[in-house]
Amino acid sequence: MRRILFIAMIALLLLLPGVASADTATVHGVAYEWSTFEPLDNTIVGVNSTPEQSMVAKYGVYSFELPNGTYQITASYYEEDQLAYYAEDVVTVSDEGSYVLDLLLLPSYSSSGDATTETGSGEATVNSSSLMAGAVIVVIILLTLLVSQMKKRPQTSVSQMKKVEVSHPVAPEAPVKVVEEVREEQSPVPTADTPEEPADELPEEPISVPVPDEQKESVPVPVPSDEPVPADLQEILDILKSQGGRMTQKDMRKRLKYSEGKVSLMLLDLEKRGKIQKFKKGRGNVLFLVDQDE
């Protein structure tokens, strides 16, 4: 009886590994260096199973027994306690059997990069905090100056207004004087007793313009010339003849097509030739045709 019980226990122990390995699979492979494709000895290979497993792969060879599921396998190779190469990959176990997953390890700069990142982030944090503090201080200073200016402006304006009122008093308005113009009449005002005299009719003869003695002395005596007169000057003489030998310089300029400056020069030339005489009357000049028969 005891012999039968012992044989049954041995058979049960032999069957247990088969039952346990019925839902598991073997995941194995080799860890290679990325440039030479040589196996990396003593590579640490791990898998995130439950519980997690890890092993030191001699000659880069590793192997894990894993149930169905998805796993991440990582491989790390160290040189002088510094991570030199690193690789990771994902494998999905869906059925029992053998899964081959070789890993190609690449150079890793994670340690120095992490340190640099931490240092840079620390410096950035310090810089950002200092910038924020500086900005807050500048805003506070600007607000203080603005408030002080707002307080000073009304007081200054009132004081200035008082000074202006004291230093510049308003002068009283001066009385307006009304000036009356008295015009004296040359002739007496006709009354009912004085009979009205009929107005004498003026003759239609041309009126001669008297020339003052002072102006006669200043006017040069024209010297008649027998030289032929140019066509433009003869045009002026013809116009004077058509007007009875007398007309104003302004009317003469209107009848000519020349400019005012040229007309003045032409009249001066005729005056030097002794053909015309020019006398000042008011603001203008009166032209007279000289009689050549005298």
C-alpha positions as CSV (number, residue, x, y, z in Angstrom):
1,M,0.0,0.0,0.0
2,R,2.8,2.4,0.9
3,R,4.6,1.4,-2.3
4,I,1.5,2.3,-4.4
5,L,1.2,5.7,-2.6
6,F,4.8,6.6,-3.2
7,I,4.6,5.7,-6.9
8,A,1.5,8.0,-7.2
9,M,3.3,10.9,-5.6
10,I,6.3,10.5,-8.0
11,A,3.9,10.5,-11.0
12,L,2.2,13.6,-9.7
13,L,5.5,15.5,-9.3
14,L,6.4,14.5,-12.8
15,L,3.1,15.8,-14.2
16,L,3.2,19.1,-12.5
17,P,5.9,20.7,-14.7
18,G,3.9,19.7,-17.8
19,V,0.8,21.3,-16.4
20,A,2.6,24.4,-15.4
21,S,4.3,24.7,-18.8
22,A,1.1,24.1,-20.7
23,D,0.3,27.9,-20.9
24,T,3.9,29.3,-21.0
25,A,6.4,29.9,-23.8
26,T,10.1,30.4,-24.1
27,V,11.4,33.8,-25.2
28,H,15.1,33.8,-26.0
29,G,17.7,35.6,-28.1
30,V,21.1,37.3,-28.3
31,A,22.1,40.9,-27.4
32,Y,24.4,42.3,-30.2
33,E,26.5,45.5,-30.3
34,W,25.1,47.9,-33.0
35,S,28.2,48.5,-35.1
36,T,30.1,45.2,-35.0
37,F,27.2,42.8,-34.5
38,E,29.2,41.0,-31.9
39,P,27.4,39.5,-28.8
40,L,27.8,41.7,-25.7
41,D,29.0,39.6,-22.8
42,N,27.5,40.2,-19.4
43,T,24.5,42.2,-20.8
44,I,21.7,42.7,-18.2
45,V,18.4,41.7,-19.8
46,G,15.1,42.2,-18.0
47,V,11.4,41.7,-18.7
48,N,8.4,43.4,-17.0
49,S,6.6,40.1,-16.1
50,T,4.9,39.4,-12.8
51,P,7.1,39.2,-10.9
52,E,9.8,41.0,-13.0
53,Q,12.7,38.9,-14.2
54,S,16.3,39.8,-15.1
55,M,19.4,38.0,-15.8
56,V,23.1,38.5,-16.9
57,A,23.4,37.2,-20.4
58,K,26.7,35.3,-20.8
59,Y,28.0,35.9,-24.3
60,G,24.8,37.9,-24.8
61,V,22.4,34.9,-24.7
62,Y,19.2,35.2,-22.6
63,S,16.1,33.2,-22.1
64,F,12.8,33.7,-20.2
65,E,9.7,31.5,-19.6
66,L,6.6,33.7,-19.9
67,P,2.9,33.1,-19.9
68,N,0.6,34.6,-22.6
69,G,0.7,38.4,-22.7
70,T,2.6,41.4,-24.0
71,Y,6.0,42.2,-22.5
72,Q,8.8,44.7,-22.8
73,I,12.3,43.3,-22.8
74,T,15.2,45.7,-22.0
75,A,18.9,45.2,-22.4
76,S,21.6,47.3,-20.7
77,Y,25.4,47.1,-21.1
78,Y,27.7,48.9,-18.7
79,E,31.3,50.0,-19.1
80,E,33.1,51.3,-15.9
81,D,29.8,51.7,-14.1
82,Q,28.4,53.9,-17.0
83,L,25.6,52.8,-19.3
84,A,27.2,52.4,-22.7
85,Y,24.6,50.6,-24.7
86,Y,20.9,50.1,-24.4
87,A,18.0,48.5,-26.2
88,E,14.3,47.6,-25.6
89,D,11.7,45.8,-27.6
90,V,8.1,44.5,-27.2
91,V,7.1,40.8,-27.6
92,T,3.6,39.3,-27.5
93,V,3.2,35.7,-26.3
94,S,-0.1,34.3,-27.6
95,D,0.6,30.6,-27.6
96,E,3.1,28.1,-26.1
97,G,6.3,27.5,-28.0
98,S,9.6,29.3,-28.5
99,Y,9.9,33.0,-29.5
100,V,13.3,34.4,-30.7
101,L,13.9,38.1,-30.1
102,D,17.4,39.3,-30.8
103,L,18.3,42.8,-29.4
104,L,20.5,45.3,-31.1
105,L,22.1,47.6,-28.5
106,L,22.7,51.3,-29.4
107,P,25.0,53.8,-27.7
108,S,23.3,55.5,-24.8
109,Y,23.8,59.0,-23.6
110,S,20.9,59.0,-21.2
111,S,23.0,59.5,-18.0
112,S,24.9,62.6,-19.3
113,G,21.7,63.8,-21.1
114,D,19.7,63.4,-18.0
115,A,22.2,65.4,-16.0
116,T,22.4,68.1,-18.6
117,T,18.6,68.2,-18.8
118,E,18.3,68.5,-15.1
119,T,20.9,71.2,-15.0
120,G,19.4,73.1,-17.9
121,S,15.9,72.8,-16.4
122,G,17.2,74.1,-13.0
123,E,18.9,77.0,-14.7
124,A,15.8,77.7,-16.7
125,T,13.7,77.6,-13.6
126,V,16.1,80.0,-11.8
127,N,16.2,82.3,-14.8
128,S,12.4,82.4,-15.2
129,S,11.9,83.1,-11.5
130,S,14.4,85.9,-11.5
131,L,12.8,87.4,-14.6
132,M,9.4,87.3,-13.0
133,A,10.7,88.9,-9.9
134,G,12.4,91.6,-11.9
135,A,9.3,92.3,-14.0
136,V,7.2,92.6,-10.8
137,I,9.6,95.1,-9.3
138,V,9.6,97.2,-12.5
139,V,5.8,97.2,-12.6
140,I,5.7,98.3,-8.9
141,I,8.2,101.1,-9.6
142,L,6.2,102.4,-12.6
143,L,2.9,102.3,-10.7
144,T,4.5,104.3,-7.9
145,L,5.9,106.9,-10.2
146,L,2.5,107.2,-12.0
147,V,0.6,107.7,-8.7
148,S,3.1,110.3,-7.5
149,Q,2.8,112.2,-10.9
150,M,-1.0,112.1,-10.7
151,K,-0.9,113.5,-7.2
152,K,1.5,116.3,-8.1
153,R,-0.2,117.6,-11.3
154,P,-3.4,119.1,-9.7
155,Q,-1.4,120.9,-7.0
156,T,1.0,122.3,-9.5
157,S,-1.7,123.6,-11.8
158,V,-3.6,125.3,-8.9
159,S,-0.4,127.0,-7.7
160,Q,0.4,128.2,-11.2
161,M,-3.0,129.6,-11.7
162,K,-2.7,131.5,-8.4
163,K,0.6,132.9,-9.5
164,V,-0.7,134.0,-12.9
165,E,-3.7,135.7,-11.2
166,V,-1.4,137.7,-8.9
167,S,1.4,138.5,-11.3
168,H,-0.9,139.4,-14.3
169,P,-3.9,141.4,-13.0
170,V,-6.6,142.1,-15.6
171,A,-6.5,145.7,-16.7
172,P,-9.9,147.5,-16.8
173,E,-11.4,148.0,-20.1
174,A,-10.6,151.4,-21.7
175,P,-13.6,153.6,-22.7
176,V,-14.3,153.6,-26.4
177,K,-14.0,157.0,-27.9
178,V,-16.3,157.8,-30.8
179,V,-14.6,160.2,-33.2
180,E,-16.9,162.1,-35.4
181,E,-15.7,163.4,-38.7
182,V,-16.8,166.8,-39.7
183,R,-16.7,167.4,-43.3
184,E,-16.6,171.1,-44.5
185,E,-18.4,171.8,-47.7
186,Q,-16.8,174.1,-50.2
187,S,-19.9,175.7,-51.5
188,P,-22.8,177.2,-49.4
189,V,-25.9,175.2,-49.1
190,P,-28.6,176.7,-51.3
191,T,-31.6,178.0,-49.5
192,A,-35.1,178.9,-50.6
193,D,-34.1,182.7,-50.8
194,T,-31.1,182.2,-53.1
195,P,-32.1,181.4,-56.7
196,E,-30.6,178.5,-58.4
197,E,-28.2,179.4,-61.3
198,P,-28.3,177.3,-64.4
199,A,-25.3,175.1,-64.9
200,D,-23.1,176.2,-67.8
201,E,-22.6,173.7,-70.5
202,L,-19.0,172.6,-70.9
203,P,-17.5,172.8,-74.4
204,E,-16.6,169.6,-76.1
205,E,-13.1,170.8,-76.8
206,P,-10.3,168.7,-75.4
207,I,-9.1,169.7,-72.0
208,S,-5.5,170.6,-71.7
209,V,-3.7,169.2,-68.7
210,P,-1.7,171.9,-66.8
211,V,1.8,170.8,-65.9
212,P,3.4,172.1,-62.7
213,D,6.5,174.2,-63.0
214,E,8.5,171.6,-61.0
215,Q,7.4,168.8,-63.2
216,K,8.2,170.8,-66.3
217,E,11.8,171.3,-65.1
218,S,12.2,167.6,-64.5
219,V,10.7,166.4,-67.8
220,P,13.5,166.3,-70.5
221,V,12.7,168.3,-73.6
222,P,12.2,165.9,-76.5
223,V,14.4,166.3,-79.5
224,P,12.7,165.5,-82.8
225,S,14.5,162.9,-84.8
226,D,14.2,162.3,-88.6
227,E,15.3,158.6,-88.2
228,P,12.8,156.0,-89.4
229,V,10.5,154.6,-86.7
230,P,10.2,150.8,-86.3
231,A,6.9,149.2,-87.1
232,D,6.1,148.4,-83.4
233,L,6.7,152.1,-82.4
234,Q,4.7,153.3,-85.4
235,E,1.8,151.2,-84.2
236,I,1.8,153.3,-81.0
237,L,1.9,156.6,-82.9
238,D,-1.0,155.5,-85.1
239,I,-3.1,154.6,-82.1
240,L,-2.4,158.0,-80.6
241,K,-3.4,159.8,-83.8
242,S,-6.7,157.8,-83.9
243,Q,-7.4,159.0,-80.3
244,G,-6.8,162.7,-81.1
245,G,-3.2,162.7,-80.0
246,R,-3.9,162.1,-76.3
247,M,-4.7,159.0,-74.2
248,T,-3.6,157.3,-71.0
249,Q,-0.8,154.8,-70.9
250,K,-3.2,152.2,-69.4
251,D,-5.5,152.5,-72.4
252,M,-2.5,152.2,-74.7
253,R,-1.3,149.0,-73.1
254,K,-4.8,147.5,-73.5
255,R,-4.7,148.1,-77.3
256,L,-1.3,146.5,-77.7
257,K,-0.4,142.8,-77.6
258,Y,2.9,143.4,-75.8
259,S,3.7,143.0,-72.1
260,E,3.6,145.9,-69.7
261,G,7.4,146.1,-69.4
262,K,7.9,146.1,-73.2
263,V,5.2,148.8,-73.7
264,S,7.0,151.0,-71.1
265,L,10.3,150.6,-73.0
266,M,8.7,151.4,-76.3
267,L,7.1,154.6,-74.9
268,L,10.5,155.6,-73.4
269,D,12.1,155.1,-76.8
270,L,9.4,157.2,-78.5
271,E,9.9,159.9,-75.9
272,K,13.6,160.0,-76.5
273,R,12.9,160.3,-80.3
274,G,10.7,163.3,-79.6
275,K,7.6,161.6,-81.0
276,I,5.5,161.7,-77.8
277,Q,5.4,163.4,-74.4
278,K,4.4,161.6,-71.1
279,F,3.1,163.4,-68.1
280,K,2.2,162.1,-64.6
281,K,-1.5,162.3,-63.7
282,G,-2.5,160.6,-60.4
283,R,-1.3,157.1,-60.4
284,G,-1.0,156.8,-64.2
285,N,0.6,158.6,-67.1
286,V,-1.0,160.6,-70.0
287,L,0.6,160.3,-73.4
288,F,0.6,163.2,-75.9
289,L,1.5,163.1,-79.5
290,V,4.1,165.7,-80.4
291,D,3.2,167.8,-83.5
292,Q,6.0,167.3,-86.0
293,D,5.1,170.4,-88.0
294,E,6.1,172.8,-85.3
